[in-house]
Amino acid sequence: MSFAFRVDARSDAARAGTLTTDHGTIETPVFMPVGTQGTVKGVTSRDVWETGSRLILGNAYHLYLRPGVDLIERARGLHRFIGWDGSLLTDSGGYQVFSLASLMRVGDEGVTFRSHIDGSLHEFTPEAVMEYQARIGADIVMSFDYFGGIPCERKEAERSVALTTAWARRGLKATGARFDRHGYEQVVFGIVQGAEYPDLRARSANEMVALDFPGYAIGGLSVGETKAATWDIAEATASLLPADRPRYLMGMGTPLDLIDAVVRGIDMMDCVLPTRNARNGTVFTRDGKVVLRNAVHADDLAPLDSECACIACRRHSRAYLRHLFMSGEMLGPMLATSHNLFFYADTMRAARGAIVRGEFDAWRRAFVDRFTRGDNESAAHEEIETQRRPS
């Protein structure tokens, strides 16, 4: 089963698809749990599998720094190293170099930076980053891109697009768009940049498409721009990408963000939000957010979500989960994380089913209405953080 993607059904721009790698089949639209450092925080690989997730993320920047590419390669790739039987995607690390590294210097050849861990000096070139990802062994690897930030001056956004395209060409020359380092096929996705400038987004999309990647990502969003700008850019960019290739919107988001992305023809999404918020005691249900530390749940013996089949909802009450958080027991964040990941995966399964049945618009309106009406705890806690990196 080499890499393949097909669209099985459509509802206007929304798509239900099937993505295949040598490690299995993934039904889309799909939310990908973030396992930046080779682990989805707070849960085991088996826990993630039981949510229905079949595709998770790692990050080349973090894995390169720790535990190191040599060790992962000696373990015969990241799948074996972390004990994951499904498919893997690795981000190239361009965003992390921008956001985490100190003393970063960007040139035509690549990026020189100091590690956020120990201050050691490193250099990422497009060729080196592709080589690292090939050795790490993810099924899908991301082209090395340059993210200039939002907001940014037009000149910087133009530089971001130019470097991202040039580095994509060099990366493809080094490895090709499809290769095999561990006995299975690995493929490369290109990334579209361009900040908030529609013409630069269009230019970047056209240049990426000309390079004929097996899939494409829309990068550099959900980093401080308005939500309206996010969706305007995502929708316009997605419309420029090939209909027969998967479209990945990086770093989204809330349950409502997922639905908004699907509406615009997005097939793949990731974000640290469900795991990060779970560790802090905020979970998502069909009736909105639940902040488990709130006193209203102290004596509530009802499940988090009576329609959810995750272990937290099948076996435990809100009162018990609140007790775990208030007592500082690690089981609280673990159960909350499992629930959030299950809820996200289940939401994508429901969206896909609605697209296949030709009922997506009605399903979407009902989901959004119920989630919004039930979201009555928003005023009781701080606004949810939506940045996607680091986890």
Residue pairs with C-beta under 8 A, 6 or more apart in sequence:
1 20
1 21
1 22
1 24
1 25
2 20
2 22
2 185
3 20
3 21
3 22
3 139
3 140
3 178
3 185
3 187
3 214
4 19
4 20
5 17
5 18
5 19
5 20
5 214
5 215
5 244
5 245
5 246
5 267
6 17
6 18
6 244
7 15
7 16
7 17
7 243
7 244
8 16
8 17
8 18
8 356
9 15
9 16
9 355
9 356
9 358
10 16
10 355
11 354
11 355
11 358
11 360
11 361
12 263
12 361
13 235
13 238
13 239
13 263
13 264
13 265
14 29
14 262
14 263
14 264
14 265
14 351
14 355
14 360
15 28
15 29
15 262
15 265
15 267
15 355
16 27
16 28
16 29
16 352
16 353
16 355
16 356
17 27
17 28
17 29
17 246
17 267
18 25
18 26
18 27
18 28
19 25
19 26
19 27
19 28
19 30
19 55
19 246
19 267
19 268
20 26
21 87
21 139
21 140
21 184
21 185
22 139
22 184
22 185
23 79
23 85
23 86
23 87
23 88
23 139
23 184
24 54
24 85
24 86
24 87
25 54
26 54
26 55
26 87
27 349
27 352
28 246
28 267
28 268
28 348
28 352
29 258
29 261
29 262
29 266
29 267
29 268
29 269
29 348
29 351
29 352
30 54
30 55
30 267
30 268
30 269
30 348
31 53
31 258
31 269
31 270
31 271
31 344
31 345
31 347
31 348
32 53
32 55
32 56
32 57
32 89
32 268
32 269
32 270
33 40
33 48
33 51
33 53
33 56
33 57
33 270
33 274
33 275
33 341
33 344
34 40
34 56
34 57
34 270
34 271
34 272
34 275
34 388
34 391
35 41
35 48
35 56
35 57
35 58
35 82
35 391
36 57
36 58
36 59
36 62
36 272
36 389
36 390
36 391
37 58
37 59
37 62
37 63
37 66
37 391
38 58
38 63
38 67
38 78
38 81
38 82
39 82
40 47
40 48
40 56
40 275
40 337
40 341
40 391
41 275
41 276
41 279
41 337
41 391
42 275
42 278
42 279
42 333
42 334
42 337
43 275
43 334
43 337
43 338
43 341
45 82
45 83
45 84
45 85
47 334
47 337
47 338
47 341
48 56
48 84
48 341
49 85
49 86
50 311
50 338
50 342
51 310
51 338
51 341
51 342
51 344
51 345
52 342
52 345
52 346
52 349
53 86
53 341
53 345
54 86
54 87
55 86
55 87
55 88
55 89
55 268
56 84
56 86
56 87
56 88
56 89
57 88
57 89
57 90
57 91
57 270
58 78
58 82
58 88
58 89
58 90
58 91
58 136
58 138
59 90
59 91
59 93
59 96
59 389
59 390
60 90
60 91
60 92
60 93
60 129
60 132
60 133
60 136
60 141
60 142
61 91
61 92
61 93
61 96
61 97
61 100
61 124
62 93
62 96
62 390
63 69
63 72
63 78
63 90
63 136
64 93
64 122
64 132
65 115
65 117
65 122
66 117
69 132
69 135
69 136
71 81
72 78
72 81
72 135
72 136
72 137
73 135
73 136
73 137
75 81
76 137
76 182
77 136
77 137
77 181
77 182
78 84
78 88
78 90
78 136
78 137
78 138
79 85
79 88
79 137
87 139
87 140
88 137
88 138
88 139
88 140
89 138
89 139
89 140
89 141
89 142
90 133
90 136
90 138
90 140
90 141
90 142
91 142
91 250
92 129
92 133
92 141
92 142
92 143
92 144
92 145
92 191
93 124
93 129
93 144
94 144
94 145
94 146
94 147
94 191
94 219
95 147
95 219
95 250
95 388
95 389
96 389
96 390
97 104
97 111
97 113
97 124
98 104
98 146
98 147
98 148
98 149
99 389
99 390
100 116
100 389
100 390
101 111
101 113
101 114
101 115
101 116
102 113
102 114
102 116
102 119
103 113
103 114
104 111
104 112
104 113
104 114
105 111
105 112
105 113
106 146
106 163
108 163
108 166
109 125
110 123
110 124
110 125
110 126
110 128
110 144
110 167
111 123
111 124
111 146
112 121
112 122
112 123
113 121
113 122
113 123
113 124
114 120
114 121
114 122
115 121
115 122
124 144
125 144
125 170
126 143
126 144
126 166
126 167
126 168
126 170
126 171
126 174
127 170
127 171
127 173
127 174
129 144
129 171
130 141
130 143
130 144
130 171
130 174
130 175
130 188
131 174
131 175
133 141
133 142
133 186
134 141
134 175
134 179
134 181
134 186
135 181
137 181
137 182
137 186
138 186
139 184
139 185
139 186
139 187
140 186
140 187
140 188
140 189
140 215
141 186
141 187
141 188
141 189
142 188
142 189
142 191
142 217
143 164
143 167
143 168
143 171
143 172
143 188
143 189
143 190
143 191
143 213
144 167
144 168
144 171
145 160
145 163
145 164
145 167
145 168
145 191
145 193
145 219
146 159
146 160
146 163
146 164
146 167
146 193
147 160
147 193
147 219
147 220
148 156
148 157
148 159
148 160
148 193
148 195
148 220
149 156
149 195
149 223
150 195
150 196
150 220
150 221
150 223
150 224
150 225
151 195
151 196
151 224
151 225
152 160
152 195
154 197
154 200
156 195
157 193
157 194
157 195
157 196
157 197
157 200
158 200
160 193
160 194
160 195
160 220
161 193
161 194
161 200
161 203
161 204
161 207
164 191
164 193
164 204
165 204
165 207
165 208
165 211
168 190
168 191
168 207
168 208
168 211
168 213
169 211
171 188
172 188
172 211
175 188
176 188
177 187
177 188
177 211
177 212
177 213
177 214
178 185
178 186
178 187
178 188
178 214
179 185
179 186
180 186
187 214
187 215
188 213
188 214
189 213
189 214
189 215
189 216
189 217
189 246
189 248
190 208
190 211
190 213
190 215
190 216
190 217
191 208
191 216
191 217
191 218
191 219
191 250
192 201
192 204
192 205
192 208
192 216
192 217
192 218
192 219
192 237
192 241
193 200
193 201
193 204
193 219
193 220
194 200
194 201
194 202
194 203
194 204
194 205
194 220
194 233
195 220
196 225
196 229
196 233
198 232
198 233
198 236
201 233
201 236
201 237
202 236
202 237
202 240
205 216
205 237
205 240
205 241
206 240
208 216
209 216
209 240
209 241
209 242
213 245
214 245
215 245
215 246
215 247
215 248
216 241
216 242
216 245
216 246
216 247
216 248
217 247
217 248
217 249
217 250
218 233
218 234
218 237
218 238
218 247
218 248
218 249
218 250
218 266
219 250
220 250
221 230
221 233
221 234
221 249
221 250
221 251
221 252
222 230
222 250
222 251
222 252
222 253
222 257
222 271
222 386
222 387
222 388
223 251
223 387
225 233
230 252
231 260
231 264
234 249
234 261
234 264
234 266
235 264
235 265
238 247
238 249
238 264
238 265
238 266
239 265
241 247
246 267
246 268
247 265
247 266
247 267
247 268
248 266
248 267
248 268
248 269
248 270
249 261
249 266
249 268
249 269
250 270
250 388
251 270
251 271
251 386
251 387
251 388
251 389
252 258
252 261
252 266
252 269
252 270
252 271
252 388
253 261
253 269
253 271
253 273
253 386
254 273
254 284
254 384
254 386
255 284
255 343
255 344
255 347
255 371
256 368
256 371
256 372
257 269
257 271
257 386
258 269
258 344
258 347
258 348
258 351
259 347
259 351
259 364
259 367
259 368
261 269
262 348
262 351
262 355
262 360
263 364
270 388
271 386
271 388
272 387
272 388
272 389
272 390
272 391
273 384
273 385
273 386
273 388
274 284
274 337
274 340
274 341
274 343
274 344
275 337
275 340
275 341
275 391
276 385
276 391
277 283
277 284
277 340
277 384
277 385
278 333
278 336
278 337
278 339
278 340
279 333
279 336
279 337
281 291
281 292
281 293
281 325
281 332
281 333
281 336
282 289
282 290
282 291
282 292
282 336
282 381
282 384
283 289
283 290
283 292
283 304
283 336
283 339
283 340
283 343
284 290
284 340
284 343
284 344
285 304
285 305
285 308
285 343
285 374
286 305
286 307
286 308
286 367
286 370
286 371
286 374
287 305
287 370
287 371
287 373
287 374
287 375
288 371
288 372
288 373
288 374
288 375
288 376
288 377
288 378
289 375
289 377
289 378
289 384
290 297
290 304
290 318
290 377
291 377
291 380
291 381
292 318
292 321
292 322
292 325
292 332
292 336
293 322
293 325
293 326
294 322
294 377
294 380
294 381
297 318
297 319
297 321
297 322
298 319
298 322
299 319
300 317
300 318
300 319
300 322
301 317
301 318
301 319
302 317
302 318
303 312
303 313
303 314
303 316
303 317
303 318
304 312
304 313
304 318
304 321
304 339
305 313
305 339
305 343
306 313
308 339
308 342
308 343
308 346
309 342
309 346
310 338
310 339
310 342
310 343
311 335
311 338
312 321
312 335
312 336
312 338
312 339
313 339
316 335
321 332
321 335
321 336
323 329
324 331
324 332
324 335
325 332
325 333
325 336
347 367
350 363
350 367
351 360
351 363
351 364
354 360
354 362
354 363
354 364
